[in-house]
Amino acid sequence: MSFHRFKIAALVAALVAVPTIGLAQNSAGVATSVQAGTYGVEAAHTRVLFAVSHLGFSTWYGEFTGASGTLILDPAKIGSSQVDIRVPAASLSTSNATLDGELKGDKWLDVAKFDTVRFRSTRVTKTGESTADIAGDLTLHGVTKPIVLKAKFNAAGPNPMSKAYTVGFEVSGDIKRSDFGVSSYVPMIGDDVHLIISAAFEKKAA
């Protein structure tokens, strides 16, 4: 192996060995430290998706938008990080207006009465170099239950469009809707709901 190739191999090995939850890449691909601090949800690029079995024949998908809330992030002490997210229940959309009306009605989510879906973390546990389990309380349809979400760190750095310092995560988890009092047509319409959350947060000014 040439000395030049040895240097490249050593650099790659060193980068792989560094805990990536504390690193990001800027637009030039250079590793930088993730900034600790308080962040707010960047609502335009944060989506809360859900998937549920429809009669066993297909999987039906929908989403919630308009999220708000905060993330307190400390890359050096992941366990002390906290997240508190609210989503307007009436933002639900499946691309089918008739179905949307049914799901927002009193036989399902009853959004006129229970207008907010909320998740508040109670514990963050690092599970890998860029992953963590986030335990917390989910409030849905007026019922609060503990759940665990799995989070994967994507990237951090100045947004090239807005210039705001931004961090991003992919989050997933599973719930039983009947646990939250939403039991219409179980088991024909699946009780198990898979959640996929793509979340962006902008750092607040100190």
N, CA, C and O of each residue as an XYZ file, in Angstrom:
824
protein
N       0.848     -1.200      0.000
C       0.000      0.000      0.000
C       0.883      1.250      0.000
O       1.811      1.356      0.801
N       0.590      2.206     -0.910
C       1.369      3.426     -0.973
C       1.118      4.268      0.266
O       0.117      4.078      0.957
N       2.040      5.215      0.555
C       1.883      6.083      1.717
C       0.628      6.942      1.575
O      -0.069      7.204      2.555
N       0.342      7.386      0.322
C      -0.850      8.205      0.081
C      -2.111      7.424      0.415
O      -3.013      7.948      1.069
N      -2.179      6.171     -0.033
C      -3.361      5.350      0.255
C      -3.455      5.039      1.742
O      -4.551      4.948      2.296
N      -2.298      4.877      2.388
C      -2.301      4.610      3.830
C      -2.903      5.782      4.582
O      -3.679      5.589      5.518
N      -2.552      6.995      4.180
C      -3.094      8.176      4.848
C      -4.606      8.259      4.674
O      -5.322      8.586      5.621
N      -5.098      7.967      3.472
C      -6.535      7.999      3.221
C      -7.250      6.958      4.079
O      -8.281      7.247      4.686
N      -6.683      5.714      4.125
C      -7.291      4.649      4.916
C      -7.317      5.016      6.396
O      -8.298      4.742      7.087
N      -6.241      5.638      6.887
C      -6.176      6.024      8.288
C      -7.202      7.104      8.605
O      -7.817      7.096      9.671
N      -7.384      8.048      7.652
C      -8.352      9.111      7.861
C      -9.765      8.550      7.923
O     -10.554      8.932      8.787
N     -10.085      7.635      6.999
C     -11.406      7.010      6.997
C     -11.646      6.266      8.295
O     -12.724      6.378      8.879
N     -10.672      5.517      8.753
C     -10.809      4.759      9.993
C     -11.027      5.689     11.178
O     -11.809      5.381     12.078
N     -10.342      6.816     11.180
C     -10.496      7.755     12.281
C     -11.891      8.364     12.300
O     -12.492      8.529     13.362
N     -12.398      8.696     11.122
C     -13.735      9.271     11.056
C     -14.789      8.268     11.488
O     -15.735      8.630     12.187
N     -14.642      7.016     11.084
C     -15.600      5.988     11.471
C     -15.602      5.788     12.980
O     -16.638      5.477     13.566
N     -14.455      5.965     13.602
C     -14.341      5.724     15.044
C     -14.935      6.843     15.885
O     -15.158      6.650     17.080
N     -15.198      8.016     15.296
C     -15.726      9.147     16.050
C     -17.231      9.009     16.206
O     -17.902      8.709     15.218
N     -17.806      9.212     17.398
C     -19.254      9.142     17.589
C     -19.972     10.174     16.725
O     -19.804     11.374     16.945
N     -20.760      9.745     15.760
C     -21.362     10.653     14.800
C     -22.523     11.440     15.375
O     -22.935     12.424     14.762
N     -23.076     11.059     16.526
C     -24.159     11.854     17.094
C     -23.656     13.234     17.477
O     -24.450     14.167     17.592
N     -22.349     13.383     17.677
C     -21.787     14.679     18.019
C     -21.188     15.400     16.841
O     -20.579     16.457     17.004
N     -21.352     14.839     15.635
C     -20.767     15.441     14.451
C     -21.817     15.676     13.396
O     -22.847     15.003     13.368
N     -21.553     16.631     12.528
C     -22.386     16.854     11.355
C     -21.451     17.126     10.201
O     -20.233     17.170     10.378
N     -22.017     17.312      9.009
C     -21.215     17.714      7.875
C     -21.755     19.020      7.326
O     -22.965     19.193      7.178
N     -20.846     19.941      7.024
C     -21.290     21.164      6.387
C     -21.449     20.930      4.895
O     -21.281     19.804      4.427
N     -21.772     21.975      4.136
C     -22.041     21.801      2.713
C     -20.833     21.303      1.938
O     -20.976     20.784      0.831
N     -19.637     21.458      2.512
C     -18.425     20.974      1.857
C     -18.074     19.559      2.284
O     -17.065     19.009      1.843
N     -18.907     18.959      3.148
C     -18.653     17.587      3.582
C     -17.651     17.475      4.699
O     -17.152     16.383      4.972
N     -17.337     18.589      5.363
C     -16.353     18.591      6.438
C     -17.070     18.380      7.773
O     -18.080     19.028      8.045
N     -16.545     17.467      8.610
C     -17.174     17.165      9.891
C     -17.077     18.366     10.819
O     -16.019     18.985     10.939
N     -18.190     18.692     11.478
C     -18.218     19.790     12.442
C     -18.983     19.329     13.675
O     -19.757     18.374     13.605
N     -18.773     19.998     14.796
C     -19.465     19.620     16.016
C     -20.921     20.068     15.959
O     -21.233     21.160     15.484
N     -21.813     19.198     16.457
C     -23.220     19.569     16.577
C     -23.348     20.548     17.740
O     -22.764     20.337     18.803
N     -24.102     21.601     17.540
C     -24.222     22.640     18.552
C     -25.285     22.280     19.590
O     -26.415     21.937     19.243
N     -24.915     22.362     20.850
C     -25.878     22.193     21.935
C     -26.751     23.428     22.021
O     -26.341     24.518     21.621
N     -27.963     23.255     22.549
C     -28.830     24.404     22.730
C     -30.297     24.048     22.625
O     -30.667     22.874     22.609
N     -31.130     25.075     22.554
C     -32.573     24.893     22.428
C     -32.980     25.155     20.984
O     -32.589     26.157     20.386
N     -33.773     24.237     20.434
C     -34.197     24.307     19.036
C     -35.722     24.333     18.955
O     -36.410     23.801     19.826
N     -36.234     24.954     17.908
C     -37.654     24.933     17.634
C     -37.948     24.133     16.386
O     -37.119     24.073     15.479
N     -39.120     23.516     16.325
C     -39.506     22.736     15.147
C     -39.527     23.624     13.910
O     -40.079     24.723     13.936
N     -38.928     23.146     12.841
C     -39.020     23.811     11.540
C     -40.187     23.145     10.819
O     -40.020     22.127     10.147
N     -41.367     23.735     10.970
C     -42.622     23.066     10.607
C     -42.738     22.740      9.121
O     -43.331     21.723      8.762
N     -42.188     23.575      8.262
C     -42.356     23.373      6.824
C     -41.710     22.093      6.338
O     -42.107     21.547      5.309
N     -40.713     21.605      7.073
C     -40.013     20.389      6.646
C     -40.049     19.301      7.713
O     -39.149     18.464      7.792
N     -41.088     19.321      8.525
C     -41.311     18.268      9.515
C     -42.633     17.586      9.201
O     -43.668     18.244      9.097
N     -42.598     16.258      9.050
C     -43.787     15.491      8.705
C     -43.983     14.360      9.699
O     -43.023     13.735     10.150
N     -45.241     14.109     10.032
C     -45.604     12.987     10.893
C     -46.491     12.066     10.049
O     -47.652     12.380      9.785
N     -45.935     10.939      9.635
C     -46.640      9.997      8.779
C     -47.152      8.820      9.595
O     -46.554      8.446     10.603
N     -48.270      8.236      9.150
C     -48.752      7.019      9.800
C     -49.180      6.011      8.739
O     -49.573      6.376      7.631
N     -49.094      4.735      9.105
C     -49.470      3.652      8.208
C     -50.295      2.637      8.981
O     -49.963      2.292     10.115
N     -51.383      2.156      8.359
C     -52.266      1.190      9.015
C     -52.800      0.224      7.971
O     -53.056      0.614      6.831
N     -52.970     -1.036      8.357
C     -53.483     -2.046      7.439
C     -54.955     -1.798      7.123
O     -55.753     -1.519      8.018
N     -55.305     -1.903      5.843
C     -56.693     -1.732      5.410
C     -57.246     -3.072      4.937
O     -57.008     -3.500      3.808
N     -57.989     -3.720      5.830
C     -58.639     -5.007      5.546
C     -57.648     -6.114      5.206
O     -58.034     -7.161      4.686
N     -56.378     -5.883      5.498
C     -55.353     -6.875      5.198
C     -54.916     -6.888      3.749
O     -53.980     -7.604      3.391
N     -55.587     -6.095      2.895
C     -55.264     -6.095      1.479
C     -54.201     -5.068      1.106
O     -53.425     -5.272      0.172
N     -54.176     -3.977      1.837
C     -53.238     -2.905      1.511
C     -52.911     -2.126      2.772
O     -53.538     -2.302      3.817
N     -51.920     -1.266      2.647
C     -51.549     -0.378      3.752
C     -51.954      1.042      3.397
O     -51.610      1.547      2.328
N     -52.687      1.683      4.301
C     -53.143      3.045      4.062
C     -52.233      4.011      4.796
O     -51.838      3.771      5.937
N     -51.904      5.108      4.125
C     -50.969      6.082      4.682
C     -51.636      7.445      4.849
O     -52.553      7.799      4.108
N     -51.165      8.186      5.817
C     -51.627      9.546      6.013
C     -50.555     10.347      6.731
O     -49.488      9.823      7.051
N     -50.840     11.612      6.980
C     -49.852     12.452      7.644
C     -50.516     13.562      8.435
O     -51.668     13.929      8.201
N     -49.746     14.084      9.381
C     -50.094     15.294     10.113
C     -49.016     16.334      9.814
O     -47.846     15.991      9.650
N     -49.407     17.589      9.745
C     -48.454     18.666      9.501
C     -48.685     19.785     10.514
O     -49.558     19.692     11.377
N     -47.882     20.847     10.392
C     -48.041     21.996     11.285
C     -47.501     21.770     12.674
O     -47.992     22.365     13.634
N     -46.492     20.914     12.802
C     -45.927     20.618     14.125
C     -45.276     21.855     14.731
O     -44.791     22.736     14.021
N     -45.276     21.899     16.061
C     -44.575     22.941     16.804
C     -43.949     22.294     18.032
O     -44.284     21.165     18.392
N     -43.043     23.016     18.667
C     -42.437     22.467     19.875
C     -40.958     22.748     19.942
O     -40.412     23.492     19.127
N     -40.311     22.140     20.930
C     -38.902     22.421     21.189
C     -38.090     21.143     21.375
O     -38.608     20.091     21.751
N     -36.814     21.278     21.099
C     -35.814     20.242     21.361
C     -34.691     20.885     22.153
O     -34.117     21.885     21.722
N     -34.375     20.318     23.303
C     -33.193     20.732     24.059
C     -32.149     19.663     23.828
O     -32.304     18.525     24.271
N     -31.088     20.028     23.136
C     -30.102     19.053     22.659
C     -28.742     19.296     23.292
O     -28.235     20.417     23.302
N     -28.161     18.222     23.823
C     -26.791     18.261     24.345
C     -26.053     17.053     23.792
O     -26.152     15.967     24.364
N     -25.307     17.208     22.685
C     -24.623     16.069     22.067
C     -23.652     15.360     23.011
O     -23.409     14.161     22.869
N     -23.093     16.102     23.978
C     -22.139     15.497     24.911
C     -22.837     14.656     25.972
O     -22.233     13.754     26.552
N     -24.112     14.953     26.225
C     -24.891     14.216     27.222
C     -26.276     13.956     26.631
O     -27.253     14.616     26.983
N     -26.336     12.980     25.726
C     -27.578     12.705     25.004
C     -28.734     12.433     25.973
O     -29.876     12.808     25.708
N     -28.429     11.784     27.086
C     -29.466     11.431     28.046
C     -30.170     12.621     28.666
O     -31.271     12.475     29.196
N     -29.562     13.797     28.611
C     -30.184     14.989     29.185
C     -31.001     15.765     28.152
O     -31.611     16.782     28.481
N     -31.016     15.294     26.914
C     -31.791     15.966     25.871
C     -33.288     15.750     26.103
O     -33.699     14.749     26.689
N     -34.093     16.704     25.636
C     -35.542     16.638     25.824
C     -36.244     17.126     24.562
O     -35.731     17.979     23.838
N     -37.428     16.567     24.312
C     -38.226     17.019     23.180
C     -39.691     17.101     23.595
O     -40.181     16.257     24.346
N     -40.380     18.117     23.103
C     -41.798     18.329     23.397
C     -42.433     18.831     22.107
O     -42.175     19.955     21.678
N     -43.273     17.986     21.486
C     -43.830     18.273     20.166
C     -45.350     18.251     20.219
O     -45.941     17.361     20.831
N     -45.984     19.229     19.576
C     -47.439     19.273     19.431
C     -47.786     19.306     17.944
O     -47.118     19.967     17.149
N     -48.852     18.573     17.582
C     -49.314     18.544     16.195
C     -50.827     18.761     16.194
O     -51.531     18.083     16.943
N     -51.353     19.679     15.382
C     -52.806     19.863     15.316
C     -53.485     18.647     14.689
O     -53.172     18.264     13.562
N     -54.412     18.047     15.426
C     -55.065     16.827     14.942
C     -55.832     17.079     13.646
O     -55.950     16.183     12.811
N     -56.356     18.295     13.475
C     -57.141     18.615     12.286
C     -56.298     18.722     11.027
O     -56.844     18.846      9.930
N     -54.961     18.675     11.163
C     -54.088     18.723      9.988
C     -54.017     17.382      9.273
O     -53.384     17.281      8.222
N     -54.652     16.351      9.819
C     -54.618     15.009      9.228
C     -55.017     15.046      7.760
O     -55.990     15.702      7.386
N     -54.259     14.338      6.937
C     -54.564     14.249      5.515
C     -54.165     12.882      4.986
O     -53.087     12.375      5.296
N     -55.051     12.284      4.177
C     -54.754     10.991      3.541
C     -54.816     11.086      2.022
O     -54.642     10.078      1.336
N     -55.060     12.267      1.492
C     -55.284     12.540      0.063
C     -56.680     12.118     -0.385
O     -56.992     12.183     -1.574
N     -57.532     11.682      0.563
C     -58.919     11.310      0.279
C     -59.812     12.155      1.196
O     -59.891     11.898      2.397
N     -60.476     13.157      0.630
C     -61.229     14.114      1.446
C     -62.339     13.451      2.246
O     -62.598     13.829      3.389
N     -63.000     12.455      1.645
C     -64.078     11.768      2.363
C     -63.539     11.029      3.579
O     -64.094     11.116      4.674
N     -62.451     10.302      3.366
C     -61.830      9.575      4.469
C     -61.308     10.534      5.530
O     -61.434     10.265      6.725
N     -60.727     11.647      5.106
C     -60.227     12.628      6.070
C     -61.351     13.088      6.996
O     -61.158     13.205      8.206
N     -62.521     13.345      6.421
C     -63.648     13.779      7.226
C     -64.073     12.726      8.232
O     -64.415     13.053      9.369
N     -64.051     11.449      7.818
C     -64.414     10.362      8.726
C     -63.403     10.248      9.863
O     -63.783     10.116     11.027
N     -62.118     10.298      9.525
C     -61.077     10.136     10.541
C     -61.068     11.289     11.541
O     -60.701     11.103     12.701
N     -61.466     12.466     11.100
C     -61.519     13.608     12.009
C     -62.794     13.633     12.853
O     -62.903     14.406     13.804
N     -63.766     12.769     12.493
C     -65.054     12.754     13.175
C     -65.025     12.044     14.512
O     -63.991     11.525     14.934
N     -66.192     12.026     15.185
C     -66.239     11.529     16.559
C     -66.106     10.019     16.675
O     -65.929      9.521     17.787
N     -66.184      9.257     15.572
C     -65.973      7.811     15.630
C     -64.490      7.450     15.564
O     -64.101      6.305     15.794
N     -63.679      8.448     15.245
C     -62.246      8.193     15.141
C     -61.488      9.164     16.050
O     -61.491      8.980     17.267
N     -60.846     10.179     15.501
C     -59.999     11.050     16.323
C     -60.770     12.154     17.032
O     -60.281     12.709     18.016
N     -61.944     12.478     16.562
C     -62.776     13.501     17.199
C     -61.972     14.780     17.427
O     -61.811     15.237     18.559
N     -61.473     15.344     16.329
C     -60.543     16.470     16.434
C     -61.212     17.740     16.984
O     -60.527     18.621     17.503
N     -62.539     17.837     16.873
C     -63.223     18.998     17.443
C     -63.093     19.024     18.962
O     -63.071     20.093     19.573
N     -63.008     17.843     19.566
C     -62.891     17.727     21.019
C     -61.449     17.575     21.464
O     -61.045     18.134     22.484
N     -60.669     16.814     20.693
C     -59.265     16.547     21.047
C     -58.395     17.108     19.923
O     -58.050     16.404     18.974
N     -58.051     18.382     20.048
C     -57.474     19.089     18.907
C     -55.963     18.983     18.760
O     -55.405     19.448     17.766
N     -55.289     18.372     19.744
C     -53.826     18.339     19.707
C     -53.293     16.943     19.985
O     -53.747     16.259     20.902
N     -52.315     16.529     19.172
C     -51.532     15.319     19.440
C     -50.199     15.802     20.005
O     -49.553     16.677     19.428
N     -49.791     15.227     21.139
C     -48.584     15.724     21.793
C     -47.672     14.586     22.225
O     -48.138     13.546     22.689
N     -46.361     14.796     22.068
C     -45.371     13.847     22.582
C     -44.367     14.613     23.416
O     -43.778     15.593     22.959
N     -44.173     14.150     24.670
C     -43.191     14.740     25.576
C     -42.245     13.651     26.046
O     -42.676     12.653     26.622
N     -40.964     13.839     25.802
C     -39.992     12.821     26.190
C     -39.815     12.772     27.702
O     -39.931     13.781     28.398
N     -39.528     11.560     28.189
C     -39.209     11.364     29.601
C     -37.800     10.805     29.797
O     -37.218     10.913     30.876
N     -37.264     10.208     28.733
C     -35.916      9.630     28.823
C     -35.353      9.439     27.424
O     -36.064      8.989     26.525
N     -34.088      9.777     27.232
C     -33.393      9.546     25.963
C     -32.209      8.637     26.238
O     -31.370      8.934     27.089
N     -32.146      7.527     25.514
C     -31.083      6.541     25.730
C     -30.324      6.315     24.432
O     -30.909      5.903     23.431
N     -29.034      6.582     24.445
C     -28.211      6.374     23.256
C     -28.101      4.879     22.970
O     -27.808      4.091     23.869
N     -28.337      4.489     21.708
C     -28.287      3.076     21.330
C     -27.211      2.778     20.296
O     -26.943      1.612     20.006
N     -26.596      3.803     19.740
C     -25.562      3.623     18.725
C     -24.856      4.935     18.481
O     -25.116      5.923     19.168
N     -23.956      4.952     17.499
C     -23.199      6.172     17.241
C     -24.082      7.317     16.763
O     -23.755      8.483     16.984
N     -25.197      6.999     16.109
C     -26.090      8.066     15.630
C     -27.554      7.748     15.904
O     -28.439      8.283     15.237
N     -27.817      6.876     16.884
C     -29.189      6.469     17.170
C     -29.488      6.560     18.666
O     -28.585      6.533     19.502
N     -30.777      6.669     18.976
C     -31.206      6.724     20.371
C     -32.653      6.276     20.472
O     -33.418      6.404     19.516
N     -33.026      5.752     21.628
C     -34.424      5.479     21.952
C     -34.952      6.654     22.760
O     -34.310      7.108     23.708
N     -36.128      7.142     22.376
C     -36.746      8.261     23.087
C     -38.037      7.766     23.727
O     -39.032      7.542     23.037
N     -38.020      7.599     25.027
C     -39.224      7.219     25.767
C     -39.979      8.486     26.130
O     -39.375      9.512     26.446
N     -41.306      8.409     26.083
C     -42.075      9.588     26.427
C     -43.557      9.301     26.503
O     -43.989      8.158     26.356
N     -44.322     10.329     26.731
C     -45.777     10.222     26.845
C     -46.430     10.788     25.591
O     -46.214     11.944     25.227
N     -47.236      9.949     24.935
C     -47.999     10.379     23.773
C     -49.440     10.617     24.192
O     -50.083      9.750     24.784
N     -49.937     11.812     23.874
C     -51.337     12.138     24.126
C     -52.065     12.179     22.794
O     -51.745     12.989     21.924
N     -53.043     11.301     22.640
C     -53.817     11.174     21.404
C     -55.261     10.883     21.771
O     -55.527     10.001     22.588
N     -56.201     11.617     21.176
C     -57.624     11.372     21.421
C     -57.946     11.516     22.914
O     -58.827     10.832     23.435
N     -57.232     12.403     23.585
C     -57.477     12.661     24.998
C     -56.906     11.638     25.950
O     -57.144     11.720     27.155
N     -56.147     10.663     25.434
C     -55.561      9.608     26.263
C     -54.038      9.732     26.207
O     -53.470      9.934     25.133
N     -53.383      9.613     27.350
C     -51.930      9.689     27.422
C     -51.363      8.327     27.801
O     -51.755      7.736     28.808
N     -50.429      7.832     26.973
C     -49.793      6.535     27.205
C     -48.290      6.651     26.952
O     -47.863      7.449     26.118
N     -47.479      5.853     27.672
C     -46.038      5.854     27.394
C     -45.728      5.062     26.131
O     -46.298      3.996     25.902
N     -44.824      5.587     25.316
C     -44.358      4.878     24.126
C     -42.846      5.091     24.014
O     -42.273      5.921     24.719
N     -42.215      4.334     23.123
C     -40.792      4.507     22.836
C     -40.624      4.701     21.335
O     -41.113      3.903     20.536
N     -39.933      5.759     20.967
C     -39.630      6.045     19.571
C     -38.148      5.828     19.321
O     -37.318      6.051     20.203
N     -37.826      5.392     18.113
C     -36.431      5.179     17.733
C     -35.989      6.318     16.827
O     -36.614      6.583     15.800
N     -34.912      6.990     17.212
C     -34.447      8.168     16.483
C     -33.094      7.924     15.839
O     -32.216      7.293     16.427
N     -32.936      8.433     14.624
C     -31.658      8.382     13.916
C     -31.260      9.810     13.536
O     -32.012     10.523     12.873
N     -30.079     10.205     13.965
C     -29.544     11.521     13.633
C     -29.170     11.570     12.157
O     -28.462     10.692     11.664
N     -29.642     12.594     11.452
C     -29.327     12.751     10.028
C     -28.138     13.669      9.799
O     -27.112     13.254      9.261
N     -28.288     14.922     10.213
C     -27.250     15.913      9.923
C     -27.520     17.174     10.725
O     -28.593     17.345     11.302
N     -26.521     18.056     10.750
C     -26.671     19.356     11.392
C     -25.771     20.355     10.698
O     -24.721     20.002     10.161
N     -26.195     21.602     10.717
C     -25.391     22.653     10.108
C     -26.265     23.774      9.612
O     -27.488     23.688      9.714
N     -25.671     24.837      9.070
C     -26.455     25.952      8.541
C     -27.278     25.493      7.329
O     -26.760     24.854      6.414
N     -28.557     25.831      7.348
C     -29.405     25.564      6.198
C     -28.948     26.469      5.055
O     -28.927     27.689      5.223
N     -28.581     25.912      3.897
C     -28.056     26.759      2.821
C     -29.076     27.746      2.271
O     -28.698     28.718      1.617
N     -30.372     27.514      2.525
C     -31.403     28.420      2.043
C     -31.717     29.510      3.067
O     -31.662     30.700      2.756
N     -32.048     29.089      4.292
C     -32.457     30.058      5.315
C     -31.293     30.573      6.154
O     -31.415     31.591      6.835
N     -30.157     29.864      6.102
C     -28.958     30.162      6.892
C     -29.130     29.809      8.368
O     -28.188     29.969      9.145
N     -30.311     29.333      8.773
C     -30.538     28.967     10.172
C     -29.802     27.670     10.499
O     -29.787     26.742      9.689
N     -29.191     27.603     11.682
C     -28.524     26.368     12.095
C     -29.597     25.316     12.383
O     -30.503     25.547     13.183
N     -29.486     24.169     11.731
C     -30.560     23.175     11.729
C     -30.024     21.793     12.052
O     -28.920     21.435     11.640
N     -30.812     21.012     12.794
C     -30.515     19.595     13.007
C     -31.713     18.783     12.519
O     -32.856     19.237     12.588
N     -31.434     17.578     12.027
C     -32.509     16.754     11.485
C     -32.428     15.317     11.946
O     -31.340     14.777     12.150
N     -33.594     14.695     12.109
C     -33.690     13.326     12.596
C     -34.771     12.565     11.831
O     -35.730     13.158     11.336
N     -34.605     11.254     11.743
C     -35.665     10.350     11.303
C     -36.090      9.546     12.526
O     -35.248      8.985     13.226
N     -37.386      9.490     12.782
C     -37.906      8.855     13.996
C     -39.019      7.892     13.607
O     -39.799      8.172     12.696
N     -39.092      6.758     14.296
C     -40.160      5.801     13.996
C     -40.621      5.120     15.280
O     -39.914      5.108     16.287
N     -41.821      4.556     15.218
C     -42.370      3.850     16.368
C     -43.694      3.215     16.022
O     -44.217      3.415     14.926
N     -44.244      2.446     16.954
C     -45.504      1.743     16.729
C     -46.407      1.916     17.938
O     -45.953      1.894     19.082
N     -47.694      2.089     17.663
C     -48.687      2.167     18.734
C     -49.899      1.322     18.355
O     -50.083      0.971     17.189
N     -50.715      1.002     19.344
C     -52.025      0.401     19.098
C     -53.053      1.500     19.287
O     -53.153      2.084     20.366
N     -53.820      1.784     18.238
C     -54.766      2.890     18.336
C     -55.852      2.632     19.373
O     -56.387      3.572     19.961
N     -56.180      1.365     19.599
C     -57.208      1.061     20.596
C     -56.756      1.448     21.998
O     -57.591      1.706     22.864
N     -55.433      1.493     22.235
C     -54.927      1.938     23.535
C     -55.322      3.387     23.816
O     -55.368      3.819     24.968
N     -55.605      4.131     22.744
C     -55.946      5.547     22.881
C     -57.436      5.792     22.635
O     -57.860      6.922     22.390
N     -58.217      4.721     22.702
C     -59.655      4.854     22.567
C     -60.145      5.022     21.142
O     -61.295      5.406     20.926
N     -59.291      4.740     20.164
C     -59.675      4.824     18.753
C     -59.780      3.386     18.231
O     -58.819      2.846     17.684
N     -60.936      2.783     18.403
C     -61.065      1.342     18.143
C     -62.065      0.998     17.043
O     -62.410     -0.172     16.877
N     -62.533      1.982     16.295
C     -63.495      1.708     15.225
C     -62.943      0.701     14.221
O     -61.830      0.848     13.716
N     -63.742     -0.318     13.947
C     -63.468     -1.335     12.918
C     -62.248     -2.204     13.186
O     -61.751     -2.864     12.274
N     -61.755     -2.217     14.427
C     -60.717     -3.196     14.784
C     -61.385     -4.571     14.855
O     -62.452     -4.663     15.462
N     -60.829     -5.657     14.273
C     -59.509     -5.717     13.638
C     -59.534     -5.573     12.120
O     -58.480     -5.694     11.496
N     -60.708     -5.314     11.481
C     -60.731     -5.199     10.028
C     -59.778     -4.108      9.548
O     -58.989     -4.314      8.625
N     -59.866     -2.939     10.193
C     -58.861     -1.903      9.984
C     -57.843     -2.066     11.098
O     -58.208     -2.128     12.272
N     -56.576     -2.136     10.739
C     -55.539     -2.517     11.687
C     -55.512     -1.709     12.974
O     -55.742     -0.499     12.980
N     -55.228     -2.406     14.052
C     -55.042     -1.746     15.345
C     -53.625     -1.192     15.454
O     -53.400     -0.167     16.099
N     -52.682     -1.867     14.827
C     -51.281     -1.443     14.883
C     -51.040     -0.295     13.907
O     -51.345     -0.402     12.719
N     -50.499      0.788     14.413
C     -50.212      1.968     13.600
C     -48.710      2.227     13.642
O     -48.114      2.356     14.711
N     -48.112      2.300     12.449
C     -46.674      2.592     12.370
C     -46.481      4.079     12.129
O     -47.105      4.656     11.238
N     -45.620      4.698     12.921
C     -45.354      6.127     12.827
C     -43.971      6.362     12.234
O     -43.005      5.691     12.597
N     -43.890      7.318     11.320
C     -42.618      7.739     10.738
C     -42.578      9.264     10.824
O     -43.455      9.943     10.290
N     -41.576      9.791     11.486
C     -41.477     11.230     11.686
C     -40.151     11.721     11.122
O     -39.082     11.277     11.542
N     -40.232     12.628     10.182
C     -39.040     13.290      9.658
C     -39.029     14.695     10.244
O     -39.882     15.518      9.913
N     -38.069     14.964     11.109
C     -38.122     16.175     11.926
C     -36.903     17.066     11.709
O     -35.763     16.601     11.740
N     -37.162     18.349     11.490
C     -36.108     19.349     11.395
C     -36.313     20.380     12.492
O     -37.440     20.782     12.778
N     -35.219     20.802     13.100
C     -35.264     21.792     14.189
C     -34.253     22.895     13.905
O     -33.126     22.633     13.486
N     -34.681     24.141     14.144
C     -33.787     25.284     13.988
C     -33.366     25.798     15.364
O     -34.180     25.902     16.281
N     -32.075     26.119     15.487
C     -31.568     26.592     16.769
C     -32.086     27.986     17.078
O     -32.082     28.874     16.225
N     -32.538     28.161     18.333
C     -33.023     29.461     18.771
C     -31.863     30.340     19.218
O     -30.833     29.847     19.680
N     -32.043     31.634     19.075
C     -31.018     32.569     19.522
C     -30.839     32.486     21.027
O     -31.812     32.340     21.768
N     -29.607     32.579     21.473
C     -29.321     32.493     22.913
C     -29.902     33.685     23.646
O     -29.764     33.787     24.865
